[in-house]
């Protein structure tokens, strides 16, 4: 993943994730619709839990970054929220 590119930039309606930086590092920005939190993932012994209805953006990948993502359910395109305005409507409903 080139370090200048972003991944994520979406939320999930129900799916939950655990992000584990197996190698290298990256940064994660979490947005619950009210506040932002930036987290550096650089320790393979620590994972980051991301609950549903949290907008996540992954960026600043090191050249050697490998990220393991554990998910609570199988892929379902209907679970994705890719429009930020729609996300804000969901979390503020």
N, C-alpha and C positions, 0 to 999 in steps of 0.2 A: 504494500500500500504506500504510494508516495506520501511523504510527510505533509505536503501542502493540500491534500485532499481530505474531505470529510466523508464519514459514513453515518448511517442512521438518519438523523433529521426526520424523525417520526415518533409516534407513540403507538402503544397497543391498547386496545379496549380491555382485554382480559389477560393476555399473555404476560408472564413475569419472566425475568431473565437474571442470570448470574453471569457476570463478565469476569474472566480470569486471564490476566496477562501472562501467558505461558512463557513468553520470552520478550525482551525489549520493553518498550513503554508506549503509552498513549495517554491522551487526556479525554475526559468525558465531561460534558456539560449536561446537567439534569435540570429540567424545568417542570415544576408542578402546576404552572399557571399563575403562581403567586410569587415564587422566588426561584432564583437560579443558584446552582451549586456546581463548582468546577472541581473535579477530582483527577489526580494523577494516578494512573495504574502502572506500577513498575515493580511490583512484588508478586511473584508467582505463588506465594503461599497465602495471598489474600485476594478474595473475590469481592465484587461489588454487586449487591442485590439491587435490581431495578424493578420496582413494582409496576403494575398496569397503570395506565393514564399518567405516565411521566414521559415528557418529550426528551429524547436523548440524541445527542450529537457527539460523535467520536471524531477526534482530530489529533493533529500533532503526533503522528505515528513515528516511532524510531524506525530506521531502515531495517532493523531485525525484528520488528514487532510480530508476535503471533498471539492472537486473542482466541480463547476458548469461550464459547457462549453456550450456557446451559439454559434450556427453555422449558416452560411448564406444559406446553402442548405442541402438537404438530403445526406446521405452517398452515395458515388460513388467511388468504388475502383480505377477507372481510374484516379481520381483526386490526388491520393497519389503519392508522390515522396519519395521513401524509400532508394534510393541509393544516397549517398552524392555527388559522382562524377557527376551523372546525374543532380542533383540539381545545381551544379556549372555551368554546361553547359547551363542550362535553364536561370539562372540569368545573365550569362555573354554573352548570345547570342545577 
